[in-house]
Amino acid sequence: MRPIRTQEYVHLQDTYPPTGLSDMNDRSDFVVPDITTRKNAGLSHAADYTLPQPIERYSQADHATWATLYRRQCAMLPGRACQAFLDGLTTLDIDADRIPDFERLNIKLQAATGWQLVAVPGLIPDDVFFGHLAERRFPVTWWIRDPHQLDYLQEPDVFHDLFGHVPLLANPVFADYLQAYGKGGIKAAGLGALPMLARLYWYTVEFGLIRSPEGLRIYGAGIVSSRSESEYCLDSASPNRIGFDLSRIMRTRYRIDTFQKTYFVIDDFAQLFDATAPDFTPLYQSLAGLPTLGAGEIIEQDTVLNAGNREGWADTGDV
Ligand SMILES: [Fe+2]
C-alpha cells in the first residue's frame, strides 16, 4: 500500500510501487487510477478510506490469479526471502489458492502482533495512510490485478499489499517498526520532511535486504512480490549492496522505473527499529542542507558489501 501523489511510482518489472510518500494533505492532486475506478465501481468507502472487503466481487479468475502469483513466488522464495517472512506466511496461514478473507486473517494477525488489515479501494492519502499505521492497521487494496497483468501493474493490488507486506506484520519487531513509521509520517508531514522519510520506507519496507547466517535475504515487500526482482536483488552483479545507514538512506534517491541500483542491508529488525526510535527532527534539520545522493552513488562512509558493476543502469531517472 502507498499513499497518493507518488503517481510516478511505476515499476516496470513485476510489481508496482511501494508506499511512497508525497508532500501531503493536498488532495487536489488525488488522481484515482483507471483500474481503481473500474474495480471499485458501485462501492463506497468511509472517511478513513476503509470499506468492507467485497469478497462477493472476486471471480474464479481473480482467485486463480492469486493462486498463480502465490505459487510462483513461493516456489522461489525459500533461500531468498528472510525466515521471518516465510514464518509469517505459515503463522498467518495465508491462503495459497484464493484471495484471503481479511476478517479470517485478522484473527491470526491480531493474536500475533495486534495488527489488523483494513480493506481500501486503492491508493489513499498520506495522512490517512499514516494514521492507519500509527493505529496498527495496515491498508490493503482489496482487488487483484487482471490476468494479463501478472508481471506488470502500475498500482498496488491485493497481491502486493497482502502477500508482500502482511507476513512480516506477524514479526513483533517489524510490526513495531511499521507502527513507529506511521507515527513518524504524521510528524514528518508537519516538518516538510516527507521526501526523507519516503526514502527510508522505500529502502527498507519495500526494497530492504537483511543479513542471515546463510547469506543475504529479502524482506522488502516490493521485492518479495516481484518474481524478477527477487532474483535480481540477490543474484545480479549490477546493483550495490550497502550496509544500512539511516541518514545516508534519507539522502538517497531511488528508481521507480527499473530495478534498484542500490539495496541497503540491515543486520536484523532490531537495528531497524532502534535506528528509527529517536526523534528525527534534528536529523531532518541537519540533512536539509546536504545534497541528495544518486541512486547508484557510493560514498566514503558506506559499508560496501558489493559495489555494483552498473550494468544496465540508466544514467538519468533517479527520483
Ligand atoms: Fe508496498
Boltz pocket constraint, residues with backbone or C-beta under 6 A from the ligand:
constraints:
  - pocket:
      binder: B
      contacts: [[A, 1], [A, 2], [A, 17], [A, 18], [A, 19], [A, 156], [A, 160], [A, 161], [A, 164], [A, 165], [A, 206], [A, 221], [A, 222]]
      max_distance: 6.0
